[in-house]
Every structure is written in C-alpha cells, then in structure tokens.
Amino acid sequence: MIVLLLFRRTCATTLFISAFPQNESDFTLSFNKWRLPLHSESSINAIMVMTGVCQTIFAVLRLIEPTVVLEELASALFDTALLLVVKDRSANGTDPHISREESQQKAITNFYLTFNLIIQLTPILPSMLLAWLGDRGWRKAPIVVPLCGYLLSRIMLLLVVLFRLPLEVMYGAATVFGLSGGYCAYWSGVMTLASLASTTADRSKVIMRVELLYGAAGLVGSLVSGHLFSLYSANVGHGTILLCVAIALLLLSLLHSSVLLKVKDVSKEPDEDGHILSPTNGNVATQAPAGKNMVNMVLLFAAAIMYTSAVGGAMEVLGSFVLKAPLNWNAKQVGYGNAAGAAVFFTSFVGVIVFRRCVSDAALIMIGMVSFASGIYFMTFVTATYMYYLARLLTLFALIPMPTIRSLLSQQVPASSYGITLTSLQLSLKFAGLVYLPVFTKIYQATLNRLPGCVFMLSSILSVLGMIPISIVGCRSPQRQHYQRIQGD
C-alpha cells in the first residue's frame, strides 16, 4: 500500500510539473485536477476481489484435476476417431464365405484385440519403474511420461489419416504408448496424488471427484467428437480436425502437469496417533492397522479383477456391437453413445455422495456392481437405439466400485506405499486383460449370428461373482461404534 501511495503521488507530481504552474493558485488547481483518489474504498475492494480470484484460479491450476480434464477430453476425441477410422478401413471384406457385415465385424474386433493386448502387455515393466520413481519422490514421473506416450500415439493416428498409411501402424503407436507406462502408470499416478492430497475420511469423496471430472470431460469430448469427425474439406479428410484438436489438448495437459502441477510431500502418516476417521461417519474412530492387511488386500484385488474383467470384456465388443445391424450407428451416434457412457460418472458421483452417508464402503461397492450387472444383462437383448440408452440408464452407479476399491485399498497400507500398491492393482488388471480380452472377443465372434449379446450376459455373471469377496471384506471390517475421540493433553 505504501508503494502504491508513493507511485500515485509521483504520478501526480510529474503531471503537475509538466503543466508549468505560474503561481500558488495555479499549483493548487493543477494538483487537485490530476491527483488520483488515494483512499477510494471501491478501488481497494475491486483490487482485493481481483487478487482473491487470481489466487483461487492459481490454486486450482496447481491441482491434478486440470491435467485429468484436458487428457480425457483428448482421449474421448481419439477413441471416437480410432473406432471410425478402423470401421472405414474394414469396410471391404475379402472372405467370400461370410457376409460383408460379418467380415467387417471380425476385422474390427481382431484389430482391437491385437491393439488392446499390446496396450495391456507393454506397460508392465515401465509402469513398475515409474511407480518406484514416484514413491521415491518423483511424483510427477508417472503422469508426465505416460502423457508423452499419449501424445506420440495420437500423432501417429493423425499421420495414418493424412497419408493413408496402413492401419497396422497403430500397433506401433500402441507399443510406444505402452512403453511410456500407458494408462496403468498414468492413472496410478493420478490416484496417488489425489490420495496424498486428501485425508483418510475424505479419500473416497476426493477420488470420486477426480473420476467425476474425468467423466465430465469424457462426456463433453464424446458429444462433440462425432461432429468434429465429420468436418472435412478438399485438403483434409474425415477425422483430421478432430485429431488436431486432441493433440492440442494433450499438449496443454502435458505442459500443465510439467509446470503448474503441485505435488504434496508426505513425510509422515496423516494421523500420528494411529486413528483414522471412518469414511461413512465423521464422528467414528477406528484403529489404523499397524501394517498391511494382506487378507483384505487379496480380497479387494480379487474383486477388482473380476469386476474389471466384466466391464472391460463388455466394453471391448460394445463399440463393434453398435456399428452392426440392427443399430448401424454413424459417427454422430457413436459420439452420443460414448457420451451416455461418460454420463455414468455423474450419476456414480451422486451415488457416492448420497449412499456413503448411510452405508459402508463395501455396501457402496456392491450397489455399483448390481447396477452394472443389471444394465449389461439388459444389453444382451438390445435391438434398437432407445433400448441401448435404457440399458445405459440401468448402469447409472456402475463406476462406483473401482474408485471405492482403490480407496479401501489405500487404507490397508501406509502412505509411503500408495504408489506401488495402486500400481500393483493396475498391473493385476493388465494381466487379467490378457485373458478376458481374447476370451470375450472370440465368444463375440462365435455368437455373432446367433446371439451377439451373449458376451454381455457373461459380463453380468462375472460382476455378480465379484460381490463375494467384497461381502467378505465388509464382514471383516470393524463395526461402527458410536463414540467420539477424546483428545489427550
């Protein structure tokens, strides 16, 4: 304030001298004419408001959420572009013994089988190395390095579209993406930073908030992806503008995570007295385990593997399923369908906020599993677009289980082991993908003409089986006791 006052008085004096007053009266008039209001209350309030707004914006930019939003916007655009490019390249079947549509379906599913297997297999060692680096202080490494792989793979798809390169080039893109750590390392890094920045009591809510923003970005990206894919001119083909926008968003995400993202250092456990607050009741205290609770960890890993297999297997063939008769979706409908899937993030977030007040985390997970099992079972018999959206409506809580499982898992280990534990979970899901991806793909191809929705029924069964270990974890968890913690001297 003193500097500001001196500056204003200097400006007033300078203006006065330039006016060359001839006498004392002229001096007084000149000074009063050009003097700035030094004590204007409205000016001070405006400066304070602007300062507060700038501080808030800067604080938000230091969080992990902007990186997640920018990356998922780009990924939503990329997913639509890749599916539609593969569809166009697979339109001309060469097998005379099967129909053109069946040949196209097999070509699409075979491409995605190989593409996804590469993505599942190659990140194993890189993600372990990045997790090791993250737990030793390099918290940004599991986020920045995979984002570089994201960027290179998107650029390679753009080259495929521009120069009509063979579709097999995308297998190389998948390899580059996997060697950078892939989604396994990236999402584990995101969850680690979200866990470190939250208390044990609020961890489920914080992780679900990240998932909500992730879904919101996916919803927006999916809604506009079909329209952007259809934009073209004489110089650029379908998908070029879409991929350019995706690459620009990834560049922004990479810059944010490298420059602005703030990492919270944790040198000791959040609660030194050995107690944590229950996530379902702010006044409930439970004794923190002295070490790792291996039994609960194994049960949570088993539930996560079964549920991820159910969801991943169904989603593996769902993209191909909507492109064939009787749905026969175009680019815009594919984008809207992806947006319907992303909207589940909103309903799942609301479910967490509402249900966590009255049920335990284990019960919360089972609610989500039942939601997905019912919706994906209904998908078995979908024959029209409106039925597809009805099936999606039933899965409104389908995204609750995995972030809640991660939250429960982080409560079984000390904070120094968050990174390696969550990465181990992601690696387990990767190994599971090496099994369920080919199984679901081959079952879909074998039942393509008789009951193409058979894989959805299998997915529903797996989801129900995943409720068994979660039930055991719920029984093993300490019962809530209604007493308040009394602070010592």
Stockholm file with secondary structure:
# STOCKHOLM 1.0

chainA/1-489         MIVLLLFRRTCATTLFISAFPQNESDFTLSFNKWRLPLHSESSINAIMVMTGVCQTIFAVLRLIEPTVVLEELASALFDTALLLVVKDRSANGTDPHISREESQQKAITNFYLTFNLIIQLTPILPSMLLAWLGDRGWRKAPIVVPLCGYLLSRIMLLLVVLFRLPLEVMYGAATVFGLSGGYCAYWSGVMTLASLASTTADRSKVIMRVELLYGAAGLVGSLVSGHLFSLYSANVGHGTILLCVAIALLLLSLLHSSVLLKVKDVSKEPDEDGHILSPTNGNVATQAPAGKNMVNMVLLFAAAIMYTSAVGGAMEVLGSFVLKAPLNWNAKQVGYGNAAGAAVFFTSFVGVIVFRRCVSDAALIMIGMVSFASGIYFMTFVTATYMYYLARLLTLFALIPMPTIRSLLSQQVPASSYGITLTSLQLSLKFAGLVYLPVFTKIYQATLNRLPGCVFMLSSILSVLGMIPISIVGCRSPQRQHYQRIQGD
#=GR chainA/1-489 SS CHHHHHHHHHHHHHHHHHHCCCSHHHHHHHHHHHCCCTTCHHHHHHHHHHHHHHHHHHHHHTSSHHHHHHHHHHHHHHHHHHHHHHHHHTSSCCCTTSCHHHHHHHHHHHHHHHHHHHHHHTTHHHHHHHHHHHHTTCTTHHHHHHHHHHHHHHHHHHHHHHHTCCTTHHHHHHHHHHHTTHHHHHHHHHHHHHHHTSCTTTHHHHHHHHHHHHHHHHHHHHHHHHHHHHCCCSSSCTTHHHHHHHHHHHHHHHHIIIIICCCCCCCSCSCTTSEEECTTCTTCEEECCSSCCHHHHHHHHHHHHHHHHHHHHHHHHHHHHTTSTTTCCCHHHHHHHHHHHHHHHHHHHHHHHHHTTTSCHHHHHHHHHHHHHHHHHHHTTCCSHHHHHHHHHHTTTTTSHHHHHHHHHHTTSCGGGHHHHHHHHHHHHHHHHHHHHHHHHHHHHHTTTTCTTHHHHHHHHHHHHTHHHHHHHHHHSCCCCCCCCCCCC
#=GC SS_cons         CHHHHHHHHHHHHHHHHHHCCCSHHHHHHHHHHHCCCTTCHHHHHHHHHHHHHHHHHHHHHTSSHHHHHHHHHHHHHHHHHHHHHHHHHTSSCCCTTSCHHHHHHHHHHHHHHHHHHHHHHTTHHHHHHHHHHHHTTCTTHHHHHHHHHHHHHHHHHHHHHHHTCCTTHHHHHHHHHHHTTHHHHHHHHHHHHHHHTSCTTTHHHHHHHHHHHHHHHHHHHHHHHHHHHHCCCSSSCTTHHHHHHHHHHHHHHHHIIIIICCCCCCCSCSCTTSEEECTTCTTCEEECCSSCCHHHHHHHHHHHHHHHHHHHHHHHHHHHHTTSTTTCCCHHHHHHHHHHHHHHHHHHHHHHHHHTTTSCHHHHHHHHHHHHHHHHHHHTTCCSHHHHHHHHHHTTTTTSHHHHHHHHHHTTSCGGGHHHHHHHHHHHHHHHHHHHHHHHHHHHHHTTTTCTTHHHHHHHHHHHHTHHHHHHHHHHSCCCCCCCCCCCC
//
